[in-house]
Amino acid sequence: MRTTAVKKGDRYIINGSKTFITNAPVSDVFVIFANADHSKKHEGITAFIIEKGTKGLSTGKPFHKLGCRCSATSEVFFEDCEVPEENVLGGEGKGWIIALSGVEWDRCTLLSPMLGASMLGLDLCAKYANERYQFGRPIGSFQAIQRKLAEMRVYNEVIKLAIYRVASAKDRGQMLNPLQAAVSKLYVGDRGVEMSSEALQVFGGYGFMHEYPVERAFRDSKLATIGGGTSDIMRMIVSRVMMM
Ligand SMILES: Cc1cc2nc3c(=O)[nH]c(=O)nc-3n(C[C@H](O)[C@H](O)[C@H](O)COP(=O)(O)OP(=O)(O)OC[C@H]3O[C@@H](n4cnc5c(N)ncnc54)[C@H](O)[C@@H]3O)c2cc1C
C-alpha cells in the first residue's frame, strides 16, 4: 500500500491513489485506507472516512468494462487531501483489521448476483429448449441440451446452499468462516463462468447477440473470479487452512 497519511496537527494529509473502485464516480462518502506509519508495515494502516467534495479528493473517468456495466468503476486520487483526525475510523493503525473484515464480506456479497443470474439462465434456457425446433424436434429433446440444463440446475442448487450458509452466518452475527467463504467464492466464480457459457450455448447464434440476457450473464460472470480476491487467491486460502 503506497497511499500515505501524514499527521499535521489535528489533521492528516493523504496522498496516493487506488484503482478499480466500484461506484467511485457516484459515491458521496468514501472509506479509504492509507499508511500512516510504514515502519509498522500492515499495523501502520489507518482507515479514514472522506466525503465527496473534500479538497484533494477526486475520481477518474469510469472504465469501459467487459461486464457488470450497471455499476461504474474508476480510480480514486488523493492529492494533499486534508482530513480531520475525527474522520479516522476505528483508531490509528486499525485499518488493516477493518480492511480484512470488509474484504471478506465483500467477497460474499459478490456471490448473490451469480445466484440470481443462474436462476434467470435456468428459466430462459428451459423455455428456449422447448420453443426452438431443429431437425423437426425441440432442441430440449436432444441429450446434449438436456445435459447442459441438468448441469446448470445442479450448479444452481449447490451455490444456493453455499451462499445461504455464508449469509445465514452473517445474519446470526457470527464471525465469517474464511474456509467457507473462500470455497463458496471459488466454486460460484469458476463454475459460474462455465455454466453461463453453457447457457449461452443453448441459445446458439442468438446467445451471441444482445437480444437475450444470457450474453450479459456470460460477460458479468467473469468478475466473480476476479473481484474480492481472484480464484487463485481463494485456492491459496483453502490450501492454507487445510495445512494449518
Ligand atoms: C470491476 C471491478 C471492480 C472492483 N472493485 C473494487 C473495489 O471496489 N475496491 C477494491 O479495493 N478493489 C476493487 N477491485 C479490484 C479487485 O479486487 C482486484 O482486481 C483483484 O483483487 C485482483 O487484483 P489485481 O487486479 O491487482 O490482480 P493481480 O494481483 O495483479 O493478479 C494478476 C494475476 O496473478 C494472479 N496472482 C496474483 N498473486 C498471486 C498469488 N500469490 N498466487 C497465485 N496467483 C496470483 C491472480 O490470480 C491473477 O490471475 C475491482 C476490480 C474489478 C475488475
The ligand as an SDF file (V2000), in Angstrom:
LIG
                    3D

 53 58  0  0  0  0  0  0  0  0999 V2000
  -14.9560   -4.4020  -11.9330 C   0  0  0  0  0  0  0  0  0  0  0  0
  -14.0280   -4.4030  -10.7620 C   0  0  0  0  0  0  0  0  0  0  0  0
  -14.4210   -3.7830   -9.5770 C   0  0  0  0  0  0  0  0  0  0  0  0
  -13.5510   -3.7330   -8.4780 C   0  0  0  0  0  0  0  0  0  0  0  0
  -13.9480   -3.0620   -7.3480 N   0  0  0  0  0  0  0  0  0  0  0  0
  -13.0570   -2.9130   -6.3270 C   0  0  0  0  0  0  0  0  0  0  0  0
  -13.3850   -2.1070   -5.1750 C   0  0  0  0  0  0  0  0  0  0  0  0
  -14.4770   -1.5580   -5.0640 O   0  0  0  0  0  0  0  0  0  0  0  0
  -12.4480   -1.9700   -4.2090 N   0  0  0  0  0  0  0  0  0  0  0  0
  -11.2200   -2.5490   -4.2940 C   0  0  0  0  0  0  0  0  0  0  0  0
  -10.4050   -2.3840   -3.3860 O   0  0  0  0  0  0  0  0  0  0  0  0
  -10.8870   -3.3160   -5.3710 N   0  0  0  0  0  0  0  0  0  0  0  0
  -11.7630   -3.4970   -6.3740 C   0  0  0  0  0  0  0  0  0  0  0  0
  -11.4080   -4.2530   -7.4780 N   0  0  0  0  0  0  0  0  0  0  0  0
  -10.0650   -4.8080   -7.5270 C   0  0  0  0  0  0  0  0  0  0  0  0
  -10.0410   -6.3230   -7.3950 C   0  0  0  0  0  0  0  0  0  0  0  0
  -10.2530   -6.7060   -6.0620 O   0  0  0  0  0  0  0  0  0  0  0  0
   -8.6810   -6.7810   -7.9400 C   0  0  0  0  0  0  0  0  0  0  0  0
   -8.6630   -6.5220   -9.3230 O   0  0  0  0  0  0  0  0  0  0  0  0
   -8.4350   -8.2490   -7.6550 C   0  0  0  0  0  0  0  0  0  0  0  0
   -8.3020   -8.4970   -6.2820 O   0  0  0  0  0  0  0  0  0  0  0  0
   -7.1620   -8.7520   -8.3610 C   0  0  0  0  0  0  0  0  0  0  0  0
   -6.0840   -7.9150   -8.0830 O   0  0  0  0  0  0  0  0  0  0  0  0
   -5.2150   -7.3360   -9.2920 P   0  0  0  0  0  0  0  0  0  0  0  0
   -6.1460   -6.7390  -10.2970 O   0  0  0  0  0  0  0  0  0  0  0  0
   -4.1640   -6.4820   -8.6930 O   0  0  0  0  0  0  0  0  0  0  0  0
   -4.5870   -8.6080   -9.9680 O   0  0  0  0  0  0  0  0  0  0  0  0
   -3.1340   -9.2010   -9.6870 P   0  0  0  0  0  0  0  0  0  0  0  0
   -2.9300   -9.3720   -8.2170 O   0  0  0  0  0  0  0  0  0  0  0  0
   -2.1200   -8.4170  -10.4360 O   0  0  0  0  0  0  0  0  0  0  0  0
   -3.2630  -10.6420  -10.3180 O   0  0  0  0  0  0  0  0  0  0  0  0
   -2.9440  -10.9520  -11.6750 C   0  0  0  0  0  0  0  0  0  0  0  0
   -2.9610  -12.4650  -11.8210 C   0  0  0  0  0  0  0  0  0  0  0  0
   -1.9550  -13.0610  -10.9730 O   0  0  0  0  0  0  0  0  0  0  0  0
   -2.5560  -13.9800  -10.0800 C   0  0  0  0  0  0  0  0  0  0  0  0
   -1.8850  -13.9000   -8.7720 N   0  0  0  0  0  0  0  0  0  0  0  0
   -1.5380  -12.7890   -8.0660 C   0  0  0  0  0  0  0  0  0  0  0  0
   -0.9710  -13.1240   -6.8890 N   0  0  0  0  0  0  0  0  0  0  0  0
   -0.9480  -14.4820   -6.8530 C   0  0  0  0  0  0  0  0  0  0  0  0
   -0.5060  -15.4440   -5.8860 C   0  0  0  0  0  0  0  0  0  0  0  0
    0.0230  -15.0690   -4.7300 N   0  0  0  0  0  0  0  0  0  0  0  0
   -0.6370  -16.7520   -6.1760 N   0  0  0  0  0  0  0  0  0  0  0  0
   -1.1960  -17.1540   -7.3620 C   0  0  0  0  0  0  0  0  0  0  0  0
   -1.6420  -16.2850   -8.3100 N   0  0  0  0  0  0  0  0  0  0  0  0
   -1.5270  -14.9880   -8.0540 C   0  0  0  0  0  0  0  0  0  0  0  0
   -4.0100  -13.5530   -9.9640 C   0  0  0  0  0  0  0  0  0  0  0  0
   -4.8460  -14.6340   -9.5680 O   0  0  0  0  0  0  0  0  0  0  0  0
   -4.2950  -13.0800  -11.3840 C   0  0  0  0  0  0  0  0  0  0  0  0
   -4.6000  -14.1800  -12.1910 O   0  0  0  0  0  0  0  0  0  0  0  0
  -12.2770   -4.3430   -8.5690 C   0  0  0  0  0  0  0  0  0  0  0  0
  -11.8930   -4.9850   -9.7670 C   0  0  0  0  0  0  0  0  0  0  0  0
  -12.7430   -5.0090  -10.8440 C   0  0  0  0  0  0  0  0  0  0  0  0
  -12.2880   -5.6950  -12.1110 C   0  0  0  0  0  0  0  0  0  0  0  0
  1  2  1  0
  2  3  1  0
  2 52  2  0
  3  4  2  0
  4  5  1  0
  4 50  1  0
  5  6  2  0
  6  7  1  0
  6 13  1  0
  7  8  2  0
  7  9  1  0
  9 10  1  0
 10 11  2  0
 10 12  1  0
 12 13  2  0
 13 14  1  0
 14 15  1  0
 14 50  1  0
 15 16  1  0
 16 17  1  0
 16 18  1  0
 18 19  1  0
 18 20  1  0
 20 21  1  0
 20 22  1  0
 22 23  1  0
 23 24  1  0
 24 25  2  0
 24 26  1  0
 24 27  1  0
 27 28  1  0
 28 29  2  0
 28 30  1  0
 28 31  1  0
 31 32  1  0
 32 33  1  0
 33 34  1  0
 33 48  1  0
 34 35  1  0
 35 36  1  0
 35 46  1  0
 36 37  1  0
 36 45  1  0
 37 38  2  0
 38 39  1  0
 39 40  1  0
 39 45  2  0
 40 41  1  0
 40 42  2  0
 42 43  1  0
 43 44  2  0
 44 45  1  0
 46 47  1  0
 46 48  1  0
 48 49  1  0
 50 51  2  0
 51 52  1  0
 52 53  1  0
M  END
$$$$
